[in-house]
Amino acid sequence: MKAASGFASGRRPDKELAAEAVRKALAAAGLERAEQVLLLLSREFARQPTPAVLAAANAAGCLQIGGSTASGLLTEAGWLLDQPAAAALVLGELPPATANEAPLLSFSGHATLPYDWRVQPPRAGLLEANAATWSQARPGGAAGATIALPGLACQVLRADGLRPLEATLHVDQCAGYELHRVAGQPAADSLRRALPATLRATPPLHQIAVVVANDAPAVGILAANADGSLTLAAPLAAGQPIAWAMRQPLAAEQEMRALLATADGPAPAFALLFSCIGRGPLFYGGDDRDLLAFRERYPGVPLLGAYGSGQIAPTPNGNRLFQNTALTLLYRSHHV
C-alpha cells in the first residue's frame, strides 16, 4: 500500500488548490494515479465545493473522492485555520478487501449527530455544522458522506482532554437540564469545592464538564444560577454517578501522548486526526500539541486531519458525538 498527503493554500477558494494538493500527494507517494482520495477543504469552499472536488478527481485519475469542508485543516507538515486551503491523502496499491473492516469514515454538516448514525455499523469522523460533504466525487446524502476503506485495520484513539477534579459523586436532585444538588450540596457549591482555590470565585464554566460514564460524551455546563443550580447541555437523572472534570492544555497533551505511546503494532501506513476547533492551536496557545505528539511518535507517517465542531467516534454503546476531543485513527493493512 502507498499513501501520502498533500497541502495547498491561497488567497481565494480556487478549485486549483484541490488539484494541487492531490498532485503533491501523488508525487510524495510515487503514484501516477490514486485508487482513493480523502479530500478536505477549508470552510471557504462550503457554498460551492463541486468544482474543487472534480478538479481533485481529475488530478487523481479516479472518482473515489470523499471528504468535507471544515474550520481548519492539517497534515503531518502543519496546520492552517485562517486561509482557503485544501488537504488530500492519496491511497494506491490498496490491499484486498476483507470482512473485518475499519469504521466507516463519516462526515456530516448537521448540528447534531444524524439519528441513523448512532447505531451500527461503527463510524468515525468529523461533524461541522453547515459543512459540505462528498463521496465518490458527488455531494453527500441527507446525513452526510460515508466512506469505506476496505482491507484496512483501524485503531481508534480518543483523547477527551479532561482532568478529573474529584472522586465520583452522585446526583441528589435534578430537573431536566437543571442540576440542583450533588452529594448533599447545591450543585454550584459542589463544583466550587472541587476547583482549585484560585478559580472558585469565578469558575471557568467553558473549561469544565460533567463526566457521566466511561465512553460517553462529557456534559457541558452552560450557566451557574442564582439558586445554586447549574444548567447543563444534557439532562441527568437522580442517583446518577458523575464527576467534575476540567479541560487543561497540559493534561490534554499528556493524555494524547500516553494514548499514542500505548498504541500497539507497527507504525501505521497512514493516519487521520479529527480535532475540535476549540482544542487545537486555539487551546494550546498557538500550536497544535496533539499534532506535535503524533509527529514525534510516528515521524514520517502521512497524516490528514481537520478541525470541526464535533468528533464522531464508536463506543460500546453505539456511535457518539464528542466535543473538545482529538480523535486519531491509525490505519494498517491486515496483512502487516
N, C-alpha and C positions, 0 to 999 in steps of 0.2 A: 504494500500500500504506500502511496505517496500523498503527502499533504503539505500545504504551505499557505501562509497568509499574505495578503497584500493590502496596502492602505493608500488612500489618496484624498487630498483635501483641496479646497479652493475657496474663492470668494462667493461663488454662486452655486446653487444646487444643479449643476450641469450633468447630463447623463454620461458625459465622458469620464467623470470621476469614477463611476461604477466600472466602466470598461478598463480604465487604468488600473484600478485595484485588482481586477481579475488578471490582467496581463502581468502585473508584478508577481502575483501569487503563482501563476503558471511558470514563470521564469524561475522563481525560487524552488519550485517543486521539480523542475526539469521535465515539464509536461508540455505537449503541443496543444492538447485539449483536455478538458476535465470530464469526469463522469458525473460529478455532482459538485454544486457550489452552494455554500452558505453565504448569503449576501446581506449585510446590514447597512442601512443608510441613516444619515442624521435626520432629525425631525423636519428639516427644511424641505425634504423630499415627500413629506406625508401627503400633500394635496395631489401630486401627480408623480407617483413612483414608477409607472409603467415604462416610460422611455428609458429610465435608468436600468430597470430590470431587463428589458430587451437588449440594451447595449451590453450588459453583462453576459447575457446568453450568447450573443453574437461573438464576443471576445472569448468565451469559454468553449464554444463549439458544442454546446449542449443546452437542453431545455430544463434540466433538473436544477432549477434555481429556486431557493427558498430562503425566507427571512422576513425582516420587518424594519420599520423605522424605529428610532429610539432617541432618547435625550442626549446620549453621548456614545462614542464608540471606543473600542480598544483592541489592540493586538499585543503580541509579546514585545513589539517595538515601542509601545507607549499608548497614551490615551488622548482624547480630544473631546471637549464639551461645547465649544462656542463658535464652531465654524462648520459650514457644509462639508460633509465628508462621506466616504464610502469605505467599507472594510469587507474583504472577501476571504473565504477559506476555500481552496480548491482541493478536491479529492480525486485521485486516479489510482488505477490498478487495485480497485477495491476487492476485498476477499469475497468468496461466495456467501450468499445469504444463508443464515442458519435459523433454527427455530427459536433459539434463545436470543431475543432481540433487545437492543437498548431501549430505554424510554423514548416515547415519541417526542421529538422536538416540537414545541408548541409555542406559537407567538399570537398574542391577542391584543386588539385595540380597545377592548371593553374596559369599563371602570372596575369591574369585579370579575372573578374567575367564572367563565361560562359554566352554567349548571351541569351540562353533559360532560364536562371535562373533570368533574370531581370524582368520578368513578373510574374503574379500569377501562382501558389499559393505562399503565403508568406513563406520566408525562413529565417533562422537564423543559423549562424555557423562561420566557420573559413576557410580562404584561406591561403595556404602556398605553394609557388612556389616549384614544383618538389616533393611535398609530395605524399606518397602512401595513398590511401583511401580504405575503405572496408565497405560493408553492408551485412547482412546475412552471415557473415563469408567468404565472397567472395570478390575479388577485385572489386573496384568501377568501374562505367562505364566511358565513354569518358570524361564526365564533372566532375565526382567525385562520391561521395557517398551521398545518401539521406536516411534519417532515420525518420520514423514516430513514434510518441509517442501518440497513440490514447487514449482517455479517460482522458487526462490531459489538464488543462488550463495553459497557459504560459503568464507571464507578462514580457515584454521586456523592459529593462532599458539600454539606450545607453548614455555613458559618453564620450563626444568627447574631453574633456580636453582642451578647448580653452578659453582664457580670451580675450574678446573684447578690442581693444585698442582705438577705436574711433567710433563715430556715423556713420551711414550708409552714404556712398559716392556713386558717380555714375561714371561709366567708360565713358571717353570722346573719347578716341581713342585706338583702338587695331587692331592687325592683326594676326590672327591665335593664336599662343601661346605667342605672344609678346604683353604685356600690355604697352602702350606708355604714356597715360595721364589719370589722375584721378582727378576729381574736380578742373580742371583748372591748374594742376601742372604735371610735369613729374612724372611718377608712382613711381620712386625711391625716389623722394623728398617727395611725399605724405606719403610714408611709413615711412621715417625717421622722419617726423614731428609727426607721431603718436607714435613713440617709446620713451621709457624713454631716457633722455639725455645721460646716460652712454652707451647706445647701438647704438647711431646714427652713430658714426664713422665707425663701423664695424657691421652692422646688422646681427644677427644670423639667417640666412635665413632658416636653417633646423628646427628652432623652430617657424617660422612664417607661417601663412596660410591666404588665402583669403576666407572669408566666403561669399558664394553666395546666399544662401537661407536656410530657416529652413528645416531640414530633408534631406538636400543634403550634400554630402561629401564636405569638405573644399578642396580648391585647393592649392597645394603646390607651393612654389617659388623655381625655380631651379637655377636662376642666376640673378644678377644685372649687367646690361650692361653699357658700357661707355656713351651711348647716353641718359641715364636716364630711359630706359625701363627696364622691368622685364620679364624674361622668366618663364612662368608658366607651370604646369603639365597638364593643360587642357585649352582650348580656352574660352574666354569670348566674350561678344557682346557689342557694343557701346550702351550706355544708361542703361546698366545693373547695378542694385544696388549691392554694395559689402561692406564689412567691413574688416579691418585688424584685425587679432587676433594672439595671441601668446600662445604657449604651455609652461606652467609653472607648476612645481610639486605641489605647494601649491594650486593653482587654480584648478588643476585636482583632487586633493584629496578632496577638498571642494565640487566640483560638484558631485563626486561619493557618498560622504556621504549624500548630500542633496537628491539625487535620491533615495537612499536606505531608507532614512527617510520618504519619501513620498509614498513608495510602500504600496499599500492598501492590506487588507486582512490579514489572519493569517500567521504565519511563513510557508514558503514553505516546501513541503516534501523533495525536493532536489533542487539544482541549478547548472547551468553551467555558466562558466565565460571564455569568449574568449577575449584575450588581445593582443595588439601589442607587438612584440619583442622589439620595441623601447620605450615602455611605462612602462613595469613592473619594476623589480629591477634595470635595467639599467637607467631608467628615474628617479626613486625615490631615487637614491643614495645608493643602496644596499639592499633594502627591497621593497616588493610589497605593497604599501599603499592601493591599491584597495582591495587586499585580506584581509588586516587587517581591513579595513572598513566593509567588508562583515562579517567577523567573529565577530566583535563587534555588528553588527546589528542582526545577526542570529547565535548566538552561538550554536554549536552542529548540525547545518543543514549540511547534506552531500553536498559536492561541488566537481565538476570535471571541469577542465579547461586546457587551453593551450595558448601558445604564438605563434603567426604567423605573416605573413606579411599583412594580411587584415582581416577585420571582416565583415561578411555578415549580413545585418540587413534589415527587412522590413520597408518601408516608405509608405506614402500615394501615392507616385508616382512610386511604384514598389520596388523591392529589389535592394539594392545598396551596393557597396563595400566601406568601410571606412578604414582609417588608423589612427594609434595613438589613437585608441578608446578602451574602455573597455565595452564589451557587456555582460550584465548579464541577464540570463534567469531564472526566478523563476517559478517553476512547482508546481502546486497544483491539487488535484483531483477535478473534477467538483462537487463531492458530498460533499465537505467540506463546 
